[in-house]
Amino acid sequence: MGHKKSWLTKFLVWRAKHISHRQFVAILSILVGFTSGVGAVLLKNLTHFFQHLMEGRLVQYYHHAFYFVFPIIGLALVRVIIKYVLRKKVSHGIPSTLYAISKKKGIIARHQMFGSLITAPITVGFGGSVGLEGPTVATGAAVSSNIARALHLNHATRILLISCASAGALSSIFKAPIAAIVFAIEVFSLDLTLVSLLPLLLASLSAIITSYFFFGDDALLPFTIVDGFTISDVPFYIILGVFGGITSIYFHETYTRIQNFFDKISSPVQKLLLGGVVIGLLLFLVPPLYGEGFDTMNNLVQGNTDAVLQSNILKLDLDNAWVVIILLAGLVAFKIVASALTFGAGGVGGIFAPTLFMGSLMGNCVAKLINHLGLFKNMVSESNFTLVGMTGLMAGVLHAPLTAIFLIAEVTGGYELFIPLMLTAAISYAIARYAHPHSVYAVELARKGELITHNKDQAVLIFMEIDKVIEKNFTAVYPNMTLGEIVNKAVVKSKRNIFPVVNEKNGELLGIILMDDIRPIMFDQSLYDKVLATDVMQTPPNVIYLENDKMSSVMQKFQDSGAWNLPVVKNGKYEGFISKSKLLTAYRRELINYTQ
């Protein structure tokens, strides 16, 4: 008796007969957008529950000192959940999704579908100074990846659905569907074609409708433009763009150095205690650093600076403009410190919200500085600078200027500020990119040569796997073998015209023998016992080191050497050869898959 077909197999057969691949992807993009929207709703509501329980009750009704305790408790809970409940590492944020796309062909482990969903609200709700956007993207990406795997969709479709999930996540959180699509294209280097545009639109639309269903008309940054843009404001926005670029560089350097410091600590418990204590101290001294910080951003946009700074521990006079400027600058400086400490201590979150937080403070601070100095005839709008400052820092830190422009314009309805948004984003991005060619999201992948970009050639090379193009049907010879042994044991039995010479004891590659090297003497039997392998072998034109070389460097070695075959070495031992013909065939096949 034959086995009964599962319902999934029956469905896939039916789908292949009745629904085209493009239609099926469009339907799935709606589903992925919906799941991303639901994920965003769950993350936000769980975080607000914890935050209200902690900050709204314990701090408000008992004692301010609870700020010091919350982060350690939250980080400890996250540690317990990861170690004893999930029992697997939770890869959170956008960098983990970029890594899955570049090195795992869009395959994301199943536990990632709920890992961030559980741990991120605890991290942020208990005071971790990070955002929820990254975990929301990671959750949606994991769901879409596993849907694609279950339905046996190919590599290119998996990546498209992951991009749809990312667009859906941002669309749902910010109610900014256009910015969400631009984000997927900019950050995930997705090609904007008619094939990819429709799924992105459907996912973004599905997610924002889901958001409206659960959250109603509530906006993260409700704002109405009062002060319009005039051409005389251009110099001031240029100044803001310069400050944005400098602050972006500070963000990148501080984040990277703190992460490197924590990477040197081997004990997770030590990381937790050190990070938790320092974060607790920062929150105790500077309460606005608690959580995502959208309340602080809204107060600044509405011009309510006192509400942001009134809880300063030193009880400084907020009527003094210089005091206010210094306090705002201090918040800008310490936010990324608190965020990096949260990550280093084992917290789960993203840097999207901290970037907006710092950008709003930076913009407001620059506006107050310009107005207070009184060097210019015109006064600048502090609320407008607060908004545009967010764009400047997003463009510089995330290297996503178009996303920054459309996000702030959509979230705030500030389309009248398009010119200053574009001007500030362009300047900030240019300065930050000059100092750091890659964003915080992508710097580690770029350093390893594993970053997907809009360069199709580079992207295809990243997707290719060296292991799959190694050929092992080459007959090896040993250095002490005679010419007769080489002819009878290698040449006669091999179909190849190249022979690796390896150390018989440890497998080390010593050199290669080409058929051209022995053809003039291989028929002279008088030399069979006189000539050894070491006498006729030569150094290979280049060697591919499996543990270090990326596919791009392999291609470069073929180009530089002009060879048709290059030996492969793994951990010092001979592994096989890669031929140029097989490499180019694999490249063409991957290019077809990628462009489809």
MOVENBEL-V344560 format. One line per field, one symbol per residue. ss: DSSP state (~ for helix, > for strand, _ for the rest). burial: + if it has 24 or more other ideal C-beta (glycine too) atoms within 12 Angstrom, else -. Layout:
ss: ???
burial: ???
//
This chain:
ss: ______~~~~~~~~~~~~__~~~~~~~~~~~~~~~~~~~~~~~~~~~~~~~~~~~~~~~~~____~~~~~~~~~~~~~~~~~~~~~______~~~~~~~~~~~________~~~~~~~~~~~~~~_____>_~~~~~~~~~~~~~~~~~~____~~~~~~~~~~~~~~~~~~~~__~~~~~~~~~~~______~~~~~~~~~~~~~~~~~~~~~~_______________~~~~~~~~~~~~~~~~~~~~~~~~~~~~~~~~~____~~~~~~~~~~~~~~~~~~_~~~____~~~~~~~~___~~~~~___________~~~~~~~~~~~~~~~~~~~~~~~~_____>_~~~~~~~~~~~~~~~~~~~~~~________~~~~~~~~~~~~~~~~~__~~~~~~~~~~~~__~~~~~~~~~~~~~~~~~~~~~_______~~~~~________~~~~~~~~__~~~~>>_____>>___>~~~~~~~~~______>>>>>______>>>>>>~~~~______~~~____>~~~~_>____>>>_____~~~~~~~~~~~___>>>>>>__>>>>>>>~~~~~~~~~~~~~~~~_
burial: -----------------------+++++++++++++++++++++-+++-++-+++---+------++++++++++++++-++---+---++++++++++++++++++++-+++++++++++++++++++++++++++++++++++++++-+-+-+++++++++++++++++++++++++++++++++++++----++++++++++++++++--++---+++-+-+-+-+---+--+++++++++++++++++++++-++--+-----+--++++++-+++++++++++++++++++++++++--+--++-++-----+-----++-++++++++++++++++++++++++++++++++++++++++++++---------+++++++++++++++++++++++++++++++++-+-++++++++++++++++++-++-+++++++++--+++++----+++++++++--+++--++++++-+++++++--++----+-+++++------++++++--++--++--------+++--++--+-+++++--+++++++-++----+-+++++----+++++++-++--++--+---+--
//
